[in-house]
Amino acid sequence: MGEPIKYDRISELCELIERLAAFTDEEEEAAIGKGVTRLVYSRAWKEAQSYLAETMVAAGLSVRWDKVGNLIGRLEGSNPHAPVVLTGSHIDTVRNGGKLDGVYGIAGGIAALRLLMETYGTPNVPIEVVSFCEEEGSRFPIAYWGSGNVTGLFDWQGGHDIKDAGQTTLAAAMEASGFGRPDQPECLRSDLGAFVELHIEQGVLLERMAKQIGIVEAIVGQRRYAVSLKGSANHAGTTPMAMRVDAMAGAAEMIVRLEALAARNASLVATVGRLQAVPNTPNVIPGAVDFTLDIRHDNEGTLSWFCDYLFQEYSEIANRRGLKLAITPWLETKPVPMSRTLASHIENVCASLSLSYRRMSSGAGHDAQLFSQLCPTAMIFVPSKGGISHSPEEHTSPEQLANGVSVLVSLLYELAYEGKSL
């Protein structure tokens, strides 16, 4: 590669990230905090994607949208029919989230392509940066809608039975945003040579170990479920404890049991992130409770065993309390290894840039995990202050952000200009 490529346009990168943070749902911001809320197909989401499209054009890229609203900027290669080197991440956020999750990989990708084009001209093979329309599962009970349509996990016509809290279907929301039209480009790709995702760690390991770059070797498997309990709503003051069919008490026992079982299993994490009670009134025994489960581990066998055992326990709790139990799966991803060859390339890049690094697993799910069976795939992490993410307190220093882009630029140069073997 010759001299390592150092990215030094830090203010330009940070300015784009800050501008994108301004595209947020103002009602959500007023209600729950000062973080970023940008749910798929919302007004804030569409405005942010449109701004990114303008930014890509200004960077000299050709731009297209596919049927679900994934946005792709392309730096054409001298061999336009060669397999594409793709980088990028997602534009949607959790509710009241941070400004870096997902966005950093897109902003970093645009910055990398601009620098490569201005410094080295046309690559041998095409390079693209993608802003996936959705990854988080924050609005609809489905995650990876953007990358899932690119990789064949989902079909863009399949959103008619998936509804948000307001009973709007995914298909209707997509159509209202101007997508889902037959004349728009197809989502499914068969032309990819590699996918590289730049991301904040969302954990504390790199910071604690004073490492500048994380080289992801694997992404953990993940299961998400919707749990529904039906009991009997009744007066809180006149119903004896022994005569209650309390859905909330049953849910509480299940949640405590989840925590206890997960604590016995190394590397396994389990979370109840959302809980809703009906009628949700102080003086009424809850007649129904719905809650979510998020369970993750890096071994598929352990993950399956844990879920099966947990649901046997839940069935016993429900039967003993006279509750009706329904458990609906809505996400299942297997543990996914990243490309060893790409990881070795990243390791060499870090050495050339004198950046300290660590090989590691990702406890968070990412778009990259869907690409590993489609093409060689890699993830590059930079530290997260305090390990905080999915929060307004999410932070990575400008210098650390620039380090990640430097690694990405150098890797993309090797793959698209030098033709490094995969």
N, C-alpha and C positions, 0 to 999 in steps of 0.2 A: 504493500500500500504506500510505501514511502513515508513521508511525514504524517503523523497523526493529525486528524482534523479536529480542531478545538472550536466549539461553538462559543462565541463571545457577544452575541447580540441579546444580552440578558433583558434589557429594558423592553425590547420589541416583543419578546416572548411573554414577559409578565403583563405587558399592556393588553395583549390579546386575551389572556386569562382573566384579567380584571374586567374587560369589556363584556366577556361572555357571562361573568357572574352577575351582571346587571340584568340579564334576561331571566327573570324569576317571577313566579306567581305572586303578585302583590297581596292578594287576599290571604294566601297561605302564610306569607311573611308577616302580615299584621297579626294573624291568629296564633302562630306557634313560634316565631322567632325570626332572627335576622340572617338565617342561612339561605342557601339557594334551593328553591323548589322549582324543578322544571320537568314536569311529567310528560310522557310521550303524547304527541298530538295536541298538546295544550297550546294556547296562544304564545306563551313564553318559549316553548320548545320550537315552534315554527319560526319565530323571530330569530332565535339563536341559530338555527340551521341556515336560515336565509343569510344572516350576517356571515356565517362561516363560508357560504358559497361565494359571497362577494370577496372575502379574504383570500380564498383559493384562487379566484380569477386574478386578483391584484398580485398574487405571488407567481403568476404566469402559468397556472394549471388550467387544463380544460376540465369542465365540471359537468356532472350528470347526477340525476336522482333516479333511484330505482322504484319499483312499485310500492314498497312499504315506507319509503322516505329515507333510506340510507343515502347519504351524500358522499360522492366520490370525486376527488380531484386527481387528475392524471398528469404525470410528467412523461411524455411520450419517449419511447426508446428508438434507437436507430433500427432495431428489429422489432417492429410493432406487434408482431405475432408471437413473440417469445413469451414464456410464462411470466406473469406479473409478480413483482415484489410489492407486497401490500403491507402498509402500516396504518395505525389509527386506533380508535377506541370509541366510547359511547358518549352521547351528548345529554342523555336524560340523567336525572338525579333521584336520590331518595328525598323524602320530605324533610325540609330544613337541613339539607346536607351542606357539604363543603364545596369549594370552588375548583378543586383540583381533580377529584375522582372522575376519571373518564376524559374530562376536558384536557388535562395535561398531555395525554397521549395524542390527541388531535392537534392541539397547538404545537406540540413538539414535532409532530409529523410534518405539518405545514412548514415550520421553521427549517426542518432538515431538508425538505425538498427545495425550498427557496435557495438555501445555501449551496446545495449541490449543483443546482442549475446555474447559479451565478458564478460558481467557482470552476466547475468542470464541464459545463455545457450538457449536451444530450447524452443520457446513459445508453448503454448497449441494449438493455431491456427496460420495459416500462416500469415505472414506480408509481404507486397510487397511495393516497392517504384517504381513509374512510372515516366518516363520522356516522357510526351506527345509530339508528333511530332510537333504540331501546335496549337496555341490558338489565336494569335493576329490578323490574317486577313491582314497581311502586304504585302504579295506577291500576293495572290489570293483573289478575293472578296467572301471569306468565312472564318468564324472564328470557332474555336473549332473543327477543323477537326480531331484532335487526340482524345480528349475525346468524341466528337460526334460519332465517330465510336465505341467506347467502350460502350456507353450508348444507341445506336440505333437511334440517331438523324440522322446520315448519314450512307450510304452504301459505302464501300471502292471501289465499282465498278462505283460509280456515278460521277467521276471527269472528264468526257470527254468533257463537255460543259463549264467548268470553266477555264478561261484563265487569265494569268498574263499580264502585260503591254507589254511584248514581244511576246504575242500570243502563248506562250507555255501552253498547257493544264495541269491541275492538275494531270490527269492520266499519261500523258507523263513524267512529272517531277518525279512523284512517281516511275514509272517504271525505269527511268534512275538512280535513287538512289538505285535500287535493291529491290523495294517493289512492292506490288500488285500481288504477285505470288500465285497461288492456293495452293501450298504446304506449305505456311507460316501459322502460327497459326491465328485463327480467332480473330477479334477485339472485337466482342460483348461479354459482360460478364454477367453471371447470378449467379456468385458465390461470390458476395461481401457482407460482413457483415457491413462494414463502410468505409467511405472515409474521410480523414482529409487532408486539404491543409494548409501548412505553407506559409506565404507570407508577403512581406512588405506592409504597409498600402497604399502607393501611395497617401496619403493625409496628412493633417497637424493636424488632430484632436488629435491624441495620443500625439504628441509633445507639442501642445498648452496646453493640460490638464495634462501634466507631468505623463502620464500613460505608463507603460512598455509593456503591452499586450492588444490587442484588441480581444474581443470575438465576432465574427460576428453572428448576429441574422438573417440577411436577406441580399440578394444581389439584387440590383435594376434591374428592367426590362430594356431592351435595344432594340431599333430599329435602323437599319442602312439602308440607301437608297443611290442609285446612281441617281442623277438628271441630265438630259440632256436638254439643250436648243439649238434650232436651229433658227438662224436668217439669215442675209445676210452679207457676207463679202464685204467690199467696201473700196474705197480710203478714208483715214482719212482727207485729205485736201480738197477734192472736193465734198463731200457728205454733204448737209445741215443737221443740227441737226434734223429738223422736218421730214426728209425723211429717217432716219436711222432705221434699224431693228437690233439693237445692242444687241447681246447675252450677252456681258459682263455687260452692263448697267442693263439688266434684272436680271442677276445673283446677281449683287450688291444690287439691291432693295430687292430681295428675302432674301439675307443674313442678311441685316439690319432688315428686318421684322421678321426673325427668332429670332434674338437677342432680339428685343422688346417684342415679345410674350412670350419667355421663361422667361424673367425677371419678368413677372407678375405672374408666377406660382412657388410657394414655392417648393423647393426640386427638381424641374425639371432643367435639364441641356441640352443644345443643342449646337452642334459644327459642323462647316464646316471645315473639316481637310485637304481636298485636292481639288484643283481647277485647271482645265486645259482648256486653251483657244486655239482655232484654227482660224487663222494660227499662233497666238502668235508672231506677228510682230509689232513693235512700230508704224508703219504708216498705219496699216490696221485695220479697224473696225472688231472686232471678229465676225465671222459667226457662231461659235458654242462654247459653254462652257459646260463642265461637272464638277459637284462638288458632294461631298459626304455629307450626313447628318448622325449625330450620336446623338440620342435623348434618354434620360434616366430619369426614375422616379420609385419610389418604389410602385406606385399604378397602376395596369394594366388599370383600367378604365380611369384615368387621362391621361395616356400615349396614349391610343387609341384616346381619344377625341382630345388631342393636335395635333396629327398627322393628323387626319381628318380635323380639322379646318385649320391647316397650309397649307395643300394641296389645300383647297378651295381658300385660299389667293393666293397661287402660280398660280393657274389656272386663277384667275382674272388678276394678273400681266402679265402673258404670253399673254392672250387674248388682253389686252389693248395695249401691245407693238407689237403685231403681231408675236409673237414667238411660235414655236412648243415646247411643253413641254412633257417630258416623265420621269416618276418616277418609278424606279425599286427597289423593296425591296430585300435585300440580307442577312438580319439577323433580326430575331425576337425572343427575349427571354423574358419570363415573369418574374416578380419579384418572387424571390424564398426564402422561409424561410429555415433556417438551423435547425438542430435537437436541440430541447430544452434540451433533455437529455444529449447529448454530450456537449452542452454549459454549463450545470450545472457541468458536470465532469471537464471541463476546468477551470471553476470558482474555484472549490475545489482544483485543482492542483495549480493554481496561489496562493491561500491562503497558501497552504503547502510550497510553494517555497518563500513566502513573496514577491511576485511580485504584484505591483499595476496593476489594469486592468479596462477596461471599455467595457460594451456591446454596440454594434454599428452596423450600416448598412454599407455595402460596396457600394460605388458609382461606382466602377469599376467592370466589368464583370470578371468572373473567371471560370476555369474548374469545380469548386465545384458546380456551379449552375446546371449543367447537371446531377449531381449524386443524387440530393435530392429525386427524385421519384424512384430511384433504391435502395437506402440504406440510413441509417442515415448518415448525412454529416455535417462536421464542418469546420470552417476556423479560423486560429490563425493569428493575425496580430502583427507585431512589427513596431515601429515608423519609419517614413521616414523623414530625415532631411529637414526642410523647406517645407515638403509636396511634394517635387519634385520627379517625376518619368517620364518614357519614355524620358529620357534625360541623357547625360553623367554625369550630376551633381547629379544623383540619389545616395543617400548614407544613410546607417544605420551603426552605430558604431558596432565594433566587439562584445562588451559586450551585446548590444541589440540583435544582431543576436544569440548569445549564449543563451540569455534568452528564445527566441522563441524555440530553439532546446530543452532546458530543459523542457519546457511545452509539446512539442511534445513527447519526450522520455517518460515522466511520463504518458501521456495519452495512448500511445501505450502499455505501460506496463500494465496499468489497463485493456485495452481491450483484449490484446492477451495473457497475462500471468495470470492475475487475473480473467478474464472472466466477467468484469463489464457488467451488464445488459443494453441493449439498448432499 
